[in-house]
């Protein structure tokens, strides 16, 4: 056991000596340094991209489901009659966390200043809206306490900017479905007072969603005893199929049930495909850096041919030489992996600060919310993904050392000394 420990110390000492070249022998060390930098940049970039893509999916999923629910229930004619009984039956199911009746429709909003914008108006009970944390915790002006009566409305911050209105101002809502009179079809419109302004951090919602009390929406859309939709939030979003079957069994009347996976499947599939493609591309970067290890170790073997021959004649076995160069490659790959790990985590922790600095320095828009839907760059570091990236980087580095290390171990001492 003592001999194994001394022999291991000998191998480590020789490997360090080869990597830490003296003056006049630093060309190989420079190439090894570039290999470390390449691996570090590849690892860091891969961690950042996976964290941003994962955070992008998580943030979008949280905002979409926070406002729209996990399951939508409506009648076969587009409305739910006697919705109070249906809501009570759905709420009684054990996997259901919340069931909310909603009356909604597309509208046109105008302000006294002449600005106009389209949006989706949703009628929801005040208590149910307060239970929506994504809205209740992101009120930027006004208060949900004023969300009551037949003329209160809550709008997103983006819509408020487009209409140039604030809390207390009035907006006029026009429905595309007019009211039929003896004089023809008359547009249905109603003036509302802005009770609060919210910002959930998703451009489409902040610029297009409005909320009014449920009774006011029923009057405006002329659905006094029905709801257009019942939004269901589950305790476990992944159990939508089971919950849909339970809801269908609990309600005797025919229903149309849609879940978040079906409604947003195309969008999230695109995000997943982009994530997989980026992973593949960035893995190739790490692979290229690993090939630099092959070249640096190959040159090191060629440069140290005489030393290897002397070690062999002094009693060092082939596997000892093999382990020496494996340690060299492992040191390069390990150092690059550790540096990339630290750089990636630091970048993820300060990614929004870096974005703001780039915008200030270049004067350009980085991560446009109109394109990417979110107002900030999300970065959620998954420990399992990071562990996989580190294992990938270190594994590729070790694989890259096998061929030059094996060539060093098979070097004939007599031939090496003869060629000197």
N, C-alpha and C positions, 0 to 999 in steps of 0.2 A: 504493500500500500504506500509505503514511504517513497519507493522508487517511482510509482505512478505519479505521486504529487510533485516530486522533483522534475520528472520528465515533463509534466504539464507546465511547470514554471519555466522550464527551458524553452518549450515551444512558444509560450507567450512572450518571453523575452526576445526571441529571434523575430517573431512576427512584428513586435513593436519596433525593433531595430530596422526591419525592412521598410515599414511604413514611415518611420521618422528618419528620412534620409539625411545624410550629411551634406555639407556644402559641395556642390559640383555633382550631386547625385539626386537632385530634387525633381527631375523631369517626371519620373514615375509618380512621385508624391503629388505633383500638381495635377496629373491626370486623375489620381485617386480623389483629390479634393473636388475636382469637377464632378466626379461620380457621386460624391456625398451631396453636393449641391443639387444635382439632378434628381436624386432620390428624394431629398428633402422637399424640393419644390413639387415633385409629383405627388408625394404623400399629403403635403399641406393642401394642394389644390383639390385632390380627391376628397379629403375631409370637408373642405369648405363647400364644394359643390354638392356632395351628398347631404350635408347639413342644411344647405339652403333649399334644395329640392324637397327634402323631408319636411322642413319648416313651412315651405310654400304649400305643400299638400295639407299639412296639419292645420295651418291657419285658415286656408280656404274651407276645409272641411268643417272646422269649428264655427266659422262665420255663416256658412251656408246652412248647416244644420241648426245653428243657434236661432236663425230667423225663420227657417222653413220647416223645421221638424224632421223627424226620421221617416215618418209615414204620413201620407196625405189620403184622407178618406172623403169621398164625395158620392152623391147618388148617381144612378144611371142616367138621370136627366140633367146632371150638372149642379144640382143643389141637394142639400140634406134637409128633408122635412122633419119636424119634431126633433130637432137636433139635441135638445136637452136630454132626452131619453137615450139617444145614441151616445152622447158624451158620457153619461153616467155609466152605461154598460162598458165602454172602452176604459174608463178610469178604474173600473173594478178589476181589470185584468192585472195579474201580479207583475208582468214585465213592463207595464206602462208607468212612466213617471209623470206624464202630464198629457192631457187632451184638451185642445183649445178650439172652440168654434170661431170661424173667421168668415167675414164677408169681404170680398175683394173684387177689384175691377180696375181696368186701365182708365186713367183720367188725364186731363190737361189742366195744369195749374197756371194761373196768371197772377201778377201782382199789380198794385196800384201804379207802379213805375212803368208798366207796359211790358215787362219781361214775361216770357212764357216757357214752360218746360213740361214734357210728358213724364208720367210717373205711374206707380202702382199704389192705389189707396187701399189700405186694409182696415177693416173694422174689427176691433178686438176689445174685450172687456178690460177695464182699467187694471183690475187685479191680475189678470192673465199677462198683461204687458209688464207689470212690475215684476212678475215672476220670470220674465225673459231677461236674464242677467246681461246678455250681450247688448241689450238696449238700455236697461235700467242702470247699468254701471258705466255707461258711456254717454250720459247726458252732458252736453257741453254748454248749454244755456237753458234757462227756464227750469221747470220742475215737473215731475210726474204727478205731483199733487194737484196741478191745474188741469190734468188730463181727465176732464169730466164735462158733462153738459152736451148739448147738441151742436156746438160750434167750435169745439177744441180740436186742434190738429197738431201732430208732431211730425216734423220733417227732418231729413238728413242735412248735414252741414254742406254737402255739395249742392243740394237743391236750394238751400238757403242762399248760397252765393250766387247761383244762377238767377234767382228771383230777386236778389238784393233785399231780402227781408230779414227781420230779427224777431225775437220774442215780443209778443204783443201786436205785431203787424197782422194784417189780414190778407189772405190769399183767396182767390176765387177758383173753385174746382168745377170743371166742366166735364160731363160724362159724354162719351161718343154715342151712347144710346139715348136718343131723345125721347121726349114725352109726346105721345100722340094726342092731338086735340082736334077740334072741328076745323081749325085753321091750318092743319097740317102738323108735321113733326116739329116740336119746339125743343131746342137744346136744354138739357137738364143741368142747372148750375146752382152752386151754393157757396156762400162766403163763410170762411172759417178763420178763427183767431189762432195764431201760432202760439201754442202753449209751451213747447220745448223744442230744442234742436239736439239731435244725437249724431254721434260719429262712431261707427263700428270699425272703421279702418278698411273697408272694402268699397272701392270706388262705385261699383254698380249700385250697391245698397244705399250709400250715403247720398248719391245723386238721383235716386229714383224711387225710394220707398217713403211712404207717408202712413201715419196711423191716426185713426179717429175712433172714438168710442163705438162699440158694437151697435147700440141702438141708432146712433146717428148714421152709420153706414147702411143699416137696414132701411132706413127712411130714404136715404139718397139713392140707393140702388133698387128700391122698391121690392125688397124681400123681407116683409115684416115678420114672418114666422119660420124663416129658414136661414141656413148658412150655406155659403158656396163651398166651404171646405172645413174639415176638421183636421187640425195639425196634431200629430201624435209624437211625443218625445218618449223614447224608450230608455230603460235603465242600462241596456247594453245595445248600442247601435248595430252590432253585428248580428243580432237576432231578429232581423227584419222579416225574414221569411216565416219564422215561427210565429212572430207577432201578427203578421198579416193573416195567417190561417186562423189564429185565435180570434181576431177581430171579425173576420168573416163568419165564424161559427157563432159568435156572440150576438150578431145583429141579424134579425130575421129578414129584413128588407134587402134587395139587391144593392150592392155597393161597388164602386170602383176604387181600388186601392193601388196606390203607387208608393214606392219607397225611394229613399235617397240614392241607392245604388243604381236603380234603373234610370232615375231622372238625371243623374250626373255621371253615368258610366263612361260616356264618350270623353268627357272632360278629364276625369281622373285617369283614364287609360292613356290619354295623350301625355299627361304629367309623368306617368310611370314609364312610358316608352322613352321620353326625353331623359329621364333619370338613368335608365339602363344604357342608353347610347352614350351619355356623358361618362358613365362608369367605365364603359369599354374604351372610350377614347383616352381617358386619363390613365387607365391601366397600361395602355401602350406607351405613355410617357414614362411610367416607372420601368417598363420593360426596356425602353431605349437606354435609360440610366443604368439598368442592370447590365446591358451590353457594354457600357463603358467600364464596368468592373472587369468584364472578360478581357477587354483590351489592356487595362492597366495591369492586371495580374499576369497576362501573357508577356507584356513587356518586362514586368518585374522578374518573372522566371528566366527570361532571356538575359536580363542584366545580372542576375544573381546565379548564373549557371556555375561559375567557378566556386562560389560559396556553397552551393548545394552539393557539388562534388566533394568538397572538403568535409562537409557534414557527414556525407555518406561514408567516406573513408575513415572518419573518426568513430563510426559505429551507429550513427542515426539511421533507423530503418526507413523504408519507403513510406510507411504509414505515419511516421513522425514528420517527414517532409510534407506529406499530404495534409496533415493537421496544421502545420505551420501556415500554409497558404490558405487553407480553409479559414483559419483565424484571421488572416489578413482580409479576406473577402467579407467575413462576418463582421469585422470591425467597421469596414467601410459601409456595409449595408445597415448595420445597427445604428451607427452614428447618424447616417442620413435619415433613417426611420424616426429616431428620437427627435432630431431637429425638425423634421416635417411635422411630427405630432405636436410639438410645442407651438410651431408657427401656425399650424392650422387652427388650434384652439384659441390662440390669441386673436387671430383674424376673425373667427366666428364670434368671439366675445365683443369685438369692437367694430363689427361690420357696418352698423348704421352710422357710427362716427366716421368711419372711413368713407362711406358714401357721401355724407355731408361735406367732408373735406374735399373730395374729388369734385363735387358740384361747385363748391366755392372757388376751387383752383382753376377749373376749366370753363366755368360758366355754362355748362351743359346739364341737361337733365339725365340723371342716372337712376334707372329703375322707375320709369314713368308709370304712375298709378293708373293712367288711362289704358295702358297696354297690359300691365301685369296684375291689375285689379286690386292689389294691396298698396297701402300708402307707405309701408316700410319693408325693408328686406328682412324676411324671417330667417332665422338660423337656429335649428334645433339639433343639438349634437346627440346622436344615438350611440351609447357606449358599445353596443353590439356591432354596429357598423364600423365604428372606429377600430375596434379590436380586429375585425376582418381586414380592414385596410392595412393595419400595422402588420398583421400576419402575412398579408399578400406582399407587402414591400420587403419584409425580411426574408420571406420564402423565396421570392424571385432573386434576391441578392445572393442567397446561399446556392441556389441552382446555378447562378452565373459563375460561381467560383469552382464548380466541380471539374470542368474541362481543364482549365489552366493548372489547378492543383494536381489533377491526375497526371498531366504532362510533367510537372515538376517531380512527382514521385517516381515516374518511370525513366527519369533522366539517367543515362549511363555515366557514372563518375569518370571512367577512363576516357570516354569520348568527349565529355565536357572539358576535361583538363587538356586534352590533345588539341581542341579547337581554340584554346586560349592563346 
